[in-house]
Amino acid sequence: MNLTPSLTALLPEYVLTLVAVLIMLIEAVLKPGTSRKPLGWLAIAGTAVAGVLSFYQLNLGVLTAFGGSIRVDAFSIFFHLLIGSVVMVTLLSSLDYFENNAGEFYALVLFGAVGMMLMTCSVELLMVFVGLEISSISTYILAGMRKGEGTAVESSIKYFLLGSFATAFFLYGIALMYGATGSTSIAGISAGLGSSTTPRMAFLALAMMLIGLGFKVSAAPFHLWTPDVYQGAPAPVVGLMSTAPKAAVFAVLLRITFCGFPPLMQHRWSMLLWGLAALSMTIGNLGALKQTNVKRMLAYSSIAHAGYLLVAFSALSPSGISSACFYAISYAAMNVGAFAVVTQAGGHKETLRSFEDYRGLAIRRPVLGALLAFFLLSLVGIPFTGGFFGKFYVFSAAIQTGHIWLAVIGLLNSGVACYYYLRLLASVYTGPDERASATKTAPAAASVISVPGRIGLTLAAAATLLLGILPGHVLHLANYASSSLHTPSAQISPSSLSKSSTTQ
């Protein structure tokens, strides 16, 4: 059966959209009190089908559609699979989380995934904006899903208001870039900037676009919303929004950086990213030191990890692209795993919030305690975890391009991060305070982990472990994905994987 290019290029997005609409229609006719778990399994099945279709697209070479505004290549498929994996773990870990409105949650997660996937395969800035809005609107609503909680309402409103300003900056940047080059496509911008002296308006457009995208990845100094939103949003939603949307935005940044600007602008872009990386790592880690709420600590941690990823961007080299891709997938695995543990440990009411609440978790629930310890050690960057090789490749790429001081700043920040990660780890393996137990009821956390939750935690833990002991395979895939950015007109096939891997 021959499919049109417009249909073939967006097969995963079409499937996720249809499944999300179907979930909403079924939700509308279900009686109150009826279990919504089947809708969750439907969402999981739709995500799995979308992943299979992404693998199918990998064998079709480079696909273009909608007047060249959509480009599906190895690079976009890499991030499609990453986003789909995060969505899968999020859905599995949250099947028993929401007591009401679960149908809305499943549909919004899928709609958000559609927007993120659309961003990764868009080579037209206006199409990127459409995908960004689809993703953002979904996450604005998801942040306030814990209805009746004041912090949830505050989280949603703050995220919406500040996110709207950030989106406006990005849109104004697109408008200025059109004024400077006469195009909003990445290829057209590259041609316009490379044909003559770079106009000042292009630098202003670049700065405004970076402000908008910097907000979405929680990079300093655009990070102020992150701790409050993460604290008030549901734990599975935080696990999703701290990984998948960031991966999509970083994919956009990679396309713009390596395909949209001539060498002169790339050099200035590199200096700007150097400063953002150093600032994000430092502010994120220093801010996390004084936190007593676990979700706020992980929020500042995500700011720091955005800085680590920006270190790879500042390298502006093929090794920088592949190391950024590898770090994106390793961070997604360990961070979504950590929030999956928080989801299972605290439940819908999120009874475990502070470091003190996690005291004795390894005694009450040994499996959850061990998994949380494993993910925390990976976030630190301990060997035999994905976090170790993620930082190793990122700092190596920076050193190879002469950014030695940035790598030194990153290493120092990694040392600072050990304190607050290990402080939580110490609480997990410390017995509960008997004096506090006499005056305060211990958090109820004796329930058994559900089967879907076990599957989600196993997937996250297995990915984090494999990235730590067998990183070569994923790095080869990252090299293969990054090669499509350097050969935009070539029909890259999977057979070139071995060639690209042997040259690294």
C-alpha positions in Angstrom: 0.0 0.0 0.0 1.4 3.4 -1.1 0.9 6.2 1.4 1.2 9.9 0.6 4.4 11.6 1.9 2.3 13.8 4.2 0.7 10.6 5.8 3.9 8.6 5.9 6.0 11.4 7.5 3.7 11.9 10.5 2.4 8.3 11.1 3.3 8.3 14.8 1.7 11.7 15.4 -1.4 10.6 13.6 -1.7 7.5 15.7 -1.2 9.3 19.0 -3.8 12.0 18.0 -6.4 9.4 17.0 -5.9 7.4 20.2 -6.1 10.6 22.4 -9.4 11.7 20.7 -10.7 8.1 21.1 -9.9 8.3 24.8 -11.8 11.6 25.2 -14.8 10.1 23.4 -14.9 7.0 25.5 -14.3 9.0 28.7 -17.4 11.1 27.9 -19.7 8.1 27.9 -18.3 6.2 30.9 -20.4 6.3 34.1 -19.0 8.0 37.2 -17.1 5.6 39.3 -16.1 3.3 36.4 -12.5 2.4 36.3 -10.4 4.4 33.8 -7.5 2.0 33.8 -8.6 0.5 30.4 -8.1 4.0 28.9 -4.6 4.1 30.3 -3.9 0.7 28.7 -5.3 2.1 25.4 -2.9 5.1 25.7 0.0 2.7 26.4 -0.9 0.6 23.4 -1.1 3.7 21.2 2.3 4.8 22.4 3.8 1.4 21.6 2.3 1.5 18.0 3.7 4.9 17.5 7.1 3.6 18.5 6.9 0.7 16.0 5.9 3.1 13.3 9.0 5.3 14.1 11.2 2.2 13.6 9.4 1.6 10.3 10.2 5.2 9.2 13.8 4.5 9.9 13.9 2.2 6.9 12.4 4.7 4.5 15.3 7.2 4.4 14.7 10.9 4.7 11.0 11.9 4.5 9.8 15.4 3.7 6.2 16.7 3.8 4.0 19.8 3.8 6.2 21.8 1.5 9.4 20.8 3.1 8.4 22.1 6.6 8.6 18.5 8.0 11.7 16.4 7.8 11.8 12.9 9.2 15.3 11.6 9.4 17.4 9.6 11.8 17.8 12.6 14.1 14.1 13.2 14.5 13.4 9.5 14.9 16.0 9.2 17.7 14.0 11.9 19.6 10.7 10.4 18.7 11.7 7.1 20.3 13.1 9.0 23.3 9.9 10.9 23.8 7.8 7.8 23.3 9.8 5.9 25.9 9.3 8.7 28.5 5.6 8.8 27.8 5.4 5.0 28.1 7.1 5.0 31.6 5.0 7.9 32.7 1.7 6.2 31.7 2.8 2.9 33.4 3.7 4.6 36.6 0.6 6.7 36.8 -2.2 4.1 36.1 -3.0 3.9 39.9 -2.1 7.5 40.7 -5.2 9.5 39.6 -8.4 8.7 41.4 -10.5 10.9 39.1 -10.1 12.5 35.7 -7.7 9.9 34.6 -9.1 9.9 31.1 -8.2 13.6 30.7 -4.7 12.8 31.9 -4.1 10.1 29.4 -5.4 12.2 26.5 -3.4 15.2 27.5 -0.2 13.2 27.8 -0.6 11.9 24.3 -1.5 15.3 22.9 1.6 16.7 24.5 3.7 13.9 23.0 2.3 14.8 19.5 3.5 18.4 20.0 7.0 17.3 21.1 7.4 14.9 18.2 6.3 17.6 15.8 8.9 19.9 17.1 11.7 17.4 16.6 10.9 16.9 12.9 10.1 20.5 12.0 12.5 22.4 9.9 10.2 25.4 9.6 10.1 27.8 12.6 6.4 28.4 12.4 5.8 24.6 12.5 8.1 24.4 15.5 5.9 27.1 17.1 2.8 25.0 16.5 4.4 22.0 18.0 5.6 24.0 21.0 2.1 25.3 21.6 0.5 21.9 21.4 3.0 20.6 23.9 2.8 23.6 26.2 -1.0 23.8 26.4 -1.1 20.2 27.4 1.5 20.5 30.1 -0.2 23.7 31.5 -3.3 21.7 32.2 -1.4 18.6 33.4 0.4 20.8 36.0 -2.9 21.5 37.7 -4.4 18.0 37.6 -4.4 17.6 41.4 -7.6 19.5 41.7 -8.4 20.9 45.2 -4.7 21.4 46.0 -3.7 25.1 46.3 -0.1 24.4 45.2 -1.5 22.6 42.0 -3.5 25.7 41.0 -0.6 27.9 41.7 1.7 25.6 39.7 -0.6 25.6 36.7 -1.3 29.4 36.7 2.4 30.3 37.1 3.5 27.9 34.4 0.8 29.3 32.0 1.6 33.0 32.6 5.4 32.7 32.4 5.1 30.2 29.6 3.0 32.6 27.6 5.6 35.3 27.9 8.3 32.9 26.8 6.3 31.8 23.8 5.8 35.4 22.9 9.6 35.9 22.9 10.1 32.9 20.6 7.4 34.2 18.2 8.8 37.7 18.1 12.2 36.1 17.4 10.8 34.3 14.4 9.2 37.5 13.1 12.5 39.3 13.4 14.4 36.5 11.8 11.9 36.7 8.9 12.7 40.4 8.6 16.4 39.7 8.6 16.4 36.8 6.1 13.1 36.8 4.3 12.4 33.2 5.5 11.3 31.2 8.5 12.6 27.9 7.3 15.9 26.8 8.8 17.4 26.2 5.3 16.2 29.5 4.1 17.6 31.3 7.2 21.0 29.6 6.6 21.0 30.7 2.9 19.9 34.3 3.8 22.6 34.7 6.5 25.3 33.1 4.5 24.9 35.3 1.4 25.8 38.6 2.9 26.9 40.4 6.1 24.9 39.2 9.0 22.4 41.9 9.9 22.1 43.0 13.5 18.4 42.1 13.5 19.4 38.4 13.1 21.4 38.6 16.4 18.4 40.1 18.1 16.1 37.5 16.7 18.5 34.8 17.8 18.6 36.2 21.4 14.8 36.3 21.6 14.4 32.8 20.3 16.9 31.6 22.8 15.0 33.3 25.6 11.8 31.4 24.6 13.5 28.1 24.3 15.6 28.7 27.4 12.4 28.9 29.5 11.2 25.5 28.2 14.4 23.8 29.2 14.7 25.6 32.6 18.0 27.1 31.8 19.2 29.9 34.0 18.3 32.8 34.2 14.9 31.6 32.8 14.4 29.0 35.5 12.5 30.9 38.2 9.2 29.1 37.5 10.7 25.6 37.8 10.8 24.9 41.6 7.2 26.2 42.3 5.7 24.4 39.3 7.5 21.1 40.0 6.5 21.2 43.7 2.8 21.7 42.9 2.4 19.5 39.8 1.6 15.8 40.2 4.8 13.6 40.4 4.2 11.7 37.2 3.6 15.0 35.3 6.8 16.4 36.7 8.7 13.3 35.5 7.2 13.9 32.1 7.7 17.6 31.8 11.3 17.5 33.2 12.4 15.2 30.4 10.4 14.8 27.2 9.7 18.6 26.5 13.3 19.4 27.2 14.5 16.7 24.8 12.2 18.2 22.1 13.5 21.7 22.7 17.1 20.6 22.6 16.4 18.8 19.3 15.1 22.2 18.0 18.2 24.0 19.3 20.5 21.4 17.6 18.8 21.9 14.3 18.9 25.7 14.5 22.5 25.7 15.7 24.0 23.4 13.2 21.7 23.9 10.2 20.5 27.4 10.5 23.5 29.7 11.1 26.7 30.3 9.3 30.1 29.8 11.1 30.3 33.4 12.3 27.0 33.2 14.1 27.8 29.7 15.4 30.9 31.2 17.1 28.8 33.9 18.8 26.1 31.4 19.6 28.8 29.2 21.2 29.9 31.9 23.5 26.3 32.6 24.6 25.7 28.9 25.3 29.0 28.8 27.2 27.6 31.4 29.6 24.2 29.8 29.9 25.7 26.4 30.6 28.0 27.7 33.4 25.2 29.8 34.9 22.6 26.9 34.8 25.0 24.4 36.4 26.0 26.8 39.2 22.6 28.2 40.0 20.9 24.8 39.8 23.3 23.1 42.1 23.6 25.9 44.6 19.9 26.3 44.7 19.4 22.6 45.4 21.7 22.6 48.4 19.3 24.3 50.8 16.1 22.5 49.7 14.2 20.2 52.1 11.4 19.3 49.7 12.3 16.4 47.4 10.5 17.7 44.3 12.0 21.2 44.7 15.4 19.6 45.0 14.9 17.7 41.8 13.6 20.9 40.2 16.9 22.6 40.9 18.7 19.5 39.8 16.9 19.6 36.4 18.2 23.2 36.0 21.8 22.0 36.6 21.4 19.1 34.2 20.1 21.5 31.5 23.4 23.3 32.1 25.3 20.0 31.6 23.5 19.4 28.3 24.3 23.0 27.2 28.0 22.2 27.6 27.7 19.8 24.7 25.9 22.5 22.6 28.7 25.0 23.2 31.1 22.5 21.6 29.5 23.0 18.2 31.1 19.9 16.8 29.9 16.5 15.6 31.0 15.0 18.9 29.0 17.7 20.7 25.8 16.6 18.8 26.2 12.9 19.6 27.1 13.6 23.2 24.1 15.9 23.6 21.9 13.1 22.2 23.4 10.5 24.6 23.0 12.8 27.6 19.4 13.5 26.7 18.5 9.9 26.7 20.5 9.1 29.9 19.0 12.0 31.8 15.6 11.0 30.6 16.0 7.5 31.9 17.3 8.3 35.4 15.1 11.4 36.0 11.8 9.8 34.9 12.8 6.8 37.0 13.4 8.9 40.0 10.0 10.6 39.7 8.4 7.1 39.1 9.7 6.1 42.5 8.3 9.4 44.0 5.0 8.5 42.4 4.9 5.0 43.8 6.2 6.0 47.2 3.9 8.9 47.9 0.7 7.9 46.0 -1.9 10.4 44.8 -1.9 12.3 48.0 1.9 12.6 47.8 2.4 11.8 51.5 6.2 11.8 51.1 7.4 15.3 50.4 10.3 16.3 52.5 13.7 14.7 53.1 12.5 13.8 56.5 9.5 11.9 55.1 11.8 9.6 53.2 13.6 8.5 56.3 13.5 4.7 56.5 12.0 4.3 53.0 14.5 1.5 52.4 13.3 -0.3 55.6 9.6 0.1 54.8 9.9 -0.6 51.1 13.3 -2.0 50.2 12.7 -2.2 46.4 11.7 1.4 46.1 14.5 2.5 48.4 17.1 0.6 46.3 15.7 2.0 43.0 15.7 5.6 44.3 19.3 5.1 45.5 20.3 3.8 42.1 18.7 6.7 40.2 20.2 9.2 42.6 23.7 7.7 42.1 23.2 8.0 38.4 22.2 11.6 38.7 25.5 12.1 40.7 27.4 10.5 37.8 28.7 7.3 39.6 30.4 4.8 37.2 28.3 1.9 35.8 25.3 4.2 35.5 24.0 6.2 32.5 24.7 9.5 34.3 28.5 8.8 34.4 28.9 8.3 30.7 26.5 11.1 29.9 28.7 13.6 31.7 31.9 11.9 30.4 30.9 12.4 26.8 29.6 15.9 27.4 32.8 17.1 29.1 35.0 15.3 26.6 33.3 17.1 23.7 33.9 20.4 25.5 37.6 19.7 26.1 38.1 18.6 22.5 36.9 22.0 21.3 39.0 24.0 23.8 36.3 24.7 26.4 38.5 23.4 29.2 37.3 25.9 31.8 33.7 25.0 31.1 34.5 21.4 31.7 36.2 22.3 34.9 33.1 24.3 36.1 31.0 21.3 35.2 33.2 18.9 37.2 33.2 21.2 40.2 29.4 21.5 40.0 29.2 17.7 39.9 31.0 17.6 43.2 28.6 20.1 44.7 25.7 18.0 43.5 27.0 15.0 45.5 26.0 16.7 48.7 22.2 17.0 48.2 21.8 13.7 46.3 23.7 11.8 49.0 21.8 13.7 51.7 18.5 12.3 50.3 20.1 8.9 50.0 21.2 9.0 53.6 17.6 9.8 54.6 16.3 6.8 52.6 18.7 4.4 54.4 18.3 6.0 57.9 15.8 4.6 60.4 12.8 6.8 61.2 13.2 9.2 64.1 11.6 7.6 67.1 10.9 11.0 68.8 9.1 12.2 65.6 7.2 9.0 65.2 5.8 9.4 68.7 4.2 12.7 67.8 3.6 12.3 64.1 2.0 9.5 62.2 4.5 7.9 59.8 3.6 8.3 56.1 1.5 5.5 54.8 3.6 3.7 52.3 3.1 0.1 52.8 1.1 -0.6 49.7 2.5 -3.0 47.1 3.8 -1.6 43.8 1.3 -2.2 41.0 2.2 -4.4 38.1 2.2 -1.4 35.6 4.3 0.5 38.1 6.8 -2.3 38.3 7.1 -2.5 34.5 7.7 1.3 34.3 10.3 1.2 37.1 12.0 -1.8 35.5 12.2 -0.1 32.1 13.7 3.1 33.6 16.2 1.2 35.8 17.2 -1.2 32.9 17.8 1.7 30.6 19.9 3.6 33.2 22.0 0.5 33.9 22.5 -0.5 30.2 23.6 3.1 29.4 26.2 2.7 32.2 27.6 -0.7 31.2 27.0 -0.8 27.5 27.1 2.8 26.3 28.7 2.1 23.0 25.5 0.9 21.3 23.5 4.0 22.2 26.4 6.2 21.4 26.5 4.7 17.9 22.8 5.4 17.5 23.5 9.0 18.6 26.3 9.2 16.0 24.0 7.9 13.4 21.3 10.4 14.4 23.7 13.3 14.4 25.0 12.4 11.0 21.7 13.3 9.4 22.2 16.9 10.5 25.5 17.1 8.6 24.1 15.5 5.4 20.7 17.2 5.0 20.2 16.2 1.4 21.4 12.6 1.7 19.1 9.7 2.0 20.7 8.2 5.1 19.9 4.5 5.5 20.4 2.3 8.5 23.3 0.5 6.7 25.4 3.6 7.3 25.2 3.0 11.1 28.3 0.8 11.2 30.3 3.3 9.1 29.4 6.2 11.3 30.2 4.3 14.4 33.6 3.2 13.2 34.7 6.7 12.5 34.1 7.9 16.0 
